[in-house]
Amino acid sequence: MYRFDMQPVQTNSSSHPCLMLHGLISTPNEFSVVRNSLEQKGASVHAPMLPGYSFEAGQKPTSWRDWLEAARRELYEQSDLHGPVVLGGLCIGAVTALALAAEERERVAGLVLLSPTLFYDGWGLSKLRRLRHLGYYIPGLKRRITVPEVEPFGVKNPQIRKFIAREMKQKAHSSAGAAHLPLWAIHEAERQMAHVRRQLHRIHAPTLILHAREDEVASLKSPNFLMKSLASRDRRMVVLENSYHMITLDNDRHTVVDEMAKFLRRPVGTRPHHDVSVASNPIVVPQPIFAGDPTCQPL
């Protein structure tokens, strides 16, 4: 590995260091399970709090560009120490990672996108969130409205869901995120999604995408759009069959760890490939697959 002045950096790990960004108005606790497992496999994972983006009491409105700059500072700190890092995130954290990758190509060795959300179109969106656009443009309204998180809280596993529901009742947030999302934050997230959709042609980093077929926040439209639009020739999409949105906490979390560990161990510049796999029965597709092709919806 090298710093940007091309001086070698000594490391004892065979894995690329990884910077992971949590979901919207949440905390790094979303990664606690997978981070511990990855570190046991020799990986180095940094999941920071981001001022203005991470959950905090009395949260004040910020813009998606503020989130991007907070993430950029973390990327600079990690890449100055280690050289190019693997950058990733969950949900809107993955969207922020994509926005950074489009601008900071020399600092990003690869992308790990967990439940990437480029469209809010999942089956579990509440009626309030479906009506969100009505509140976006009425002056002052989006600063006063919050949208409660409801069952299933992004989790298919009933035991884990009960634990999260209990956390939600006891405090204002849980391992799966905030109990209420402010409307201004949802609006800023959608503004960032729109920006990123226009920037995907600039992203050449090797990319791993993990997304649940039954994701209740974002359907497979989001990862399929990425597979079609990213400029990277080296991209892999894994469809998880036994989880909802919070794949780092749910039934497929072990698959998430295994896929991430393999990706982090890969040397930079490995042979480009482009495939879609189903986690329960991996399928490596030898020819390129594009989102418009029906084969991009694994059966």
C-alpha positions in Angstrom: 0.0 0.0 0.0 1.1 3.6 -0.6 0.4 7.0 0.7 -0.3 9.7 -1.9 3.3 10.9 -1.7 4.1 7.4 -2.9 5.9 6.4 0.3 5.1 2.8 1.3 2.9 2.1 4.2 3.6 -1.0 6.3 0.7 -3.2 7.0 0.2 -6.7 8.5 -3.2 -7.2 7.0 -3.9 -9.0 3.7 -7.2 -7.1 3.5 -7.8 -3.6 2.2 -8.8 -1.2 5.0 -12.5 -0.5 4.8 -14.5 2.7 5.6 -18.2 2.0 6.1 -20.9 4.7 6.3 -24.1 3.9 8.2 -27.7 4.6 7.1 -29.7 7.8 7.3 -29.8 9.5 10.8 -28.5 6.3 12.4 -25.3 5.1 14.1 -22.3 2.8 13.4 -24.2 0.2 15.5 -25.7 -1.0 12.2 -22.3 -2.6 11.5 -21.4 -3.9 14.9 -22.1 -7.6 14.1 -20.4 -7.7 10.7 -17.5 -5.5 11.8 -16.7 -7.9 14.7 -16.8 -10.9 12.4 -14.7 -9.2 9.7 -12.1 -8.1 12.2 -11.9 -11.7 13.4 -11.1 -12.6 9.7 -8.2 -10.0 9.7 -10.1 -7.1 8.1 -9.8 -3.5 9.4 -13.2 -1.8 9.3 -13.8 1.9 10.3 -17.4 3.0 10.8 -17.4 6.6 12.0 -20.1 9.0 13.4 -20.6 11.8 10.9 -21.6 15.2 12.3 -24.9 16.4 10.9 -25.7 13.0 9.4 -25.4 10.5 12.3 -28.2 10.4 14.9 -28.0 12.9 17.7 -30.5 14.4 20.2 -32.0 17.6 19.0 -30.9 17.0 15.4 -30.8 20.2 13.3 -31.4 20.2 9.5 -28.3 19.8 7.3 -27.9 19.2 3.6 -26.7 16.1 1.8 -23.6 18.1 0.7 -22.8 18.5 4.5 -23.0 14.8 4.8 -20.7 14.3 1.8 -18.1 16.7 3.3 -18.2 14.9 6.6 -17.6 11.6 4.9 -14.9 13.1 2.7 -13.0 14.1 5.9 -13.1 10.5 7.1 -12.0 9.2 3.7 -9.0 11.6 3.6 -8.0 10.6 7.1 -8.1 6.9 6.4 -6.5 7.1 2.9 -3.7 9.4 4.2 -2.9 6.7 6.7 -3.3 3.6 4.6 -3.4 4.6 0.9 -6.6 3.9 -1.1 -9.3 2.2 1.0 -12.4 0.2 0.2 -15.4 2.6 0.8 -18.9 1.4 1.5 -22.1 2.0 3.3 -25.6 0.8 4.0 -28.7 2.4 2.4 -28.0 6.2 2.1 -24.5 5.5 3.5 -24.0 3.5 0.2 -25.3 6.5 -1.8 -22.9 8.8 0.0 -20.1 6.3 -0.8 -21.0 6.4 -4.4 -21.0 10.3 -4.4 -17.5 10.2 -2.9 -16.2 7.6 -5.3 -17.2 9.7 -8.3 -15.0 12.5 -7.0 -12.1 10.8 -5.2 -11.1 8.0 -7.6 -7.4 7.9 -6.4 -8.5 7.3 -2.8 -11.1 4.6 -3.4 -9.8 1.1 -4.0 -13.3 -0.5 -4.2 -16.9 -0.1 -3.2 -19.1 -2.3 -1.0 -22.7 -1.2 -1.3 -25.2 -2.8 1.2 -28.9 -2.3 0.4 -28.0 0.7 -1.9 -31.1 3.0 -2.2 -31.3 5.0 -5.3 -35.1 4.9 -5.3 -37.6 4.7 -2.4 -39.9 2.1 -3.9 -40.0 -0.8 -1.4 -43.1 -2.7 -0.4 -42.9 -1.6 3.3 -42.9 2.2 2.9 -45.4 3.8 5.3 -48.3 5.8 4.0 -46.8 8.9 5.5 -43.5 8.3 3.6 -45.5 7.8 0.4 -47.0 11.3 0.8 -43.6 12.8 1.6 -43.5 15.0 -1.6 -46.5 17.0 -0.3 -44.4 18.2 2.6 -41.1 18.9 0.7 -42.1 22.2 -0.8 -44.4 23.8 1.8 -42.2 26.3 3.6 -41.1 25.2 7.1 -43.2 22.0 7.0 -40.5 19.5 6.4 -38.6 20.8 9.4 -41.5 19.9 11.7 -42.7 16.6 10.3 -41.1 13.3 11.3 -41.9 9.8 9.9 -42.0 7.0 12.5 -40.2 3.8 11.7 -42.6 0.9 11.9 -42.6 -2.9 11.7 -40.7 -4.7 10.3 -37.8 -2.2 11.0 -35.9 -3.6 8.1 -35.6 -7.0 9.7 -37.1 -10.4 8.7 -35.8 -12.4 11.7 -38.6 -12.3 14.3 -36.3 -12.5 17.4 -34.0 -9.7 16.2 -37.1 -7.6 15.2 -38.4 -8.0 18.8 -35.1 -6.7 20.2 -35.2 -3.7 17.9 -38.8 -2.9 18.7 -37.9 -2.9 22.4 -35.0 -0.6 21.7 -37.3 1.7 19.7 -39.7 2.0 22.7 -37.0 2.6 25.3 -35.0 5.2 23.4 -35.1 7.4 20.3 -33.0 5.0 18.2 -32.0 1.4 17.8 -29.4 -0.7 16.1 -31.5 -0.4 13.0 -31.7 3.4 13.1 -33.8 6.2 14.5 -37.3 5.7 15.8 -38.4 8.7 13.7 -36.9 10.1 10.5 -37.3 13.9 10.0 -38.8 14.7 6.7 -36.0 17.2 5.8 -33.6 14.3 6.0 -35.6 12.1 3.7 -35.8 15.0 1.3 -32.0 15.5 1.4 -31.5 11.8 0.8 -33.7 11.9 -2.3 -31.7 15.0 -3.5 -28.5 13.0 -3.1 -30.0 10.0 -4.9 -30.8 12.1 -7.9 -27.2 13.6 -7.9 -25.6 10.1 -7.7 -27.8 8.7 -10.4 -26.3 11.3 -12.7 -22.7 10.5 -11.6 -22.5 6.7 -12.0 -20.8 6.9 -15.3 -17.8 8.5 -13.5 -17.3 5.5 -11.1 -14.7 3.0 -12.2 -13.9 1.3 -8.8 -14.4 -2.5 -8.4 -17.8 -2.8 -6.8 -19.6 -5.4 -4.7 -23.4 -5.0 -4.2 -25.4 -6.9 -1.7 -29.2 -6.4 -1.7 -32.2 -8.4 -0.3 -34.8 -9.5 -2.8 -37.5 -8.6 -0.2 -36.0 -5.3 0.8 -38.9 -3.2 2.0 -37.3 0.2 1.5 -35.7 -0.2 -1.9 -36.6 -2.9 -4.5 -34.1 -4.6 -6.8 -34.6 -1.6 -9.1 -31.7 0.2 -7.3 -29.0 -2.5 -7.5 -30.1 -3.3 -11.1 -29.8 0.3 -12.0 -26.2 0.3 -10.6 -25.3 -2.8 -12.5 -26.4 -1.1 -15.7 -25.0 2.4 -15.1 -21.7 2.1 -13.2 -18.6 2.6 -15.4 -16.7 -0.1 -13.5 -16.1 -3.2 -15.6 -15.6 -5.2 -12.3 -18.9 -5.4 -10.5 -20.7 -8.1 -8.7 -24.3 -8.2 -7.4 -25.4 -10.7 -4.8 -29.2 -11.1 -4.1 -30.0 -12.2 -0.6 -33.0 -14.4 -0.2 -33.7 -14.4 3.6 -33.5 -10.8 4.8 -35.1 -7.4 4.5 -33.4 -4.0 4.3 -31.0 -4.3 7.3 -28.8 -7.0 5.9 -26.0 -6.4 8.4 -28.4 -7.5 11.3 -30.7 -10.0 9.6 -30.7 -13.7 8.6 -28.1 -13.2 5.8 -25.6 -11.3 7.9 -23.1 -14.2 7.6 -23.3 -14.1 3.9 -22.6 -10.4 4.1 -19.5 -11.0 6.1 -18.2 -13.8 3.8 -18.8 -11.7 0.6 -17.2 -8.6 2.2 -14.2 -10.6 3.5 -13.5 -12.1 0.0 -13.8 -8.7 -1.6 -11.5 -7.0 0.9 -8.8 -9.6 0.3 -8.8 -9.2 -3.5 -5.8 -7.4 -4.9 -6.4 -4.2 -6.8 -6.6 -4.8 -10.5 -7.9 -8.3 -10.6 -9.5 -9.6 -13.8 -12.7 -7.6 -14.5 -15.9 -9.5 -14.2 -19.6 -8.7 -14.2 -22.0 -11.1 -12.6 -25.2 -11.5 -10.6 -25.5 -14.2 -7.9 -28.2 -15.5 -5.6 -26.8 -16.0 -2.1 -28.5 -19.3 -1.4 -27.3 -20.8 -4.6 -24.5 -18.7 -6.1 -24.5 -18.4 -9.9 -21.5 -17.0 -11.7 -22.7 -15.6 -15.0 -19.8 -15.6 -17.5 -21.2 -13.0 -19.9 -22.0 -9.3 -19.1 -25.5 -8.8 -17.7 -27.4 -5.5 -17.9 -30.4 -4.3 -15.9 -32.5 -4.2 -19.0 -31.9 -7.9 -19.6 -34.4 -10.2 -17.8 -31.5 -12.4 -16.7 -30.5 -9.6 -14.3 -33.4 -10.7 -12.1 -32.0 -13.9 -10.6 -34.5 -16.7 -10.2 
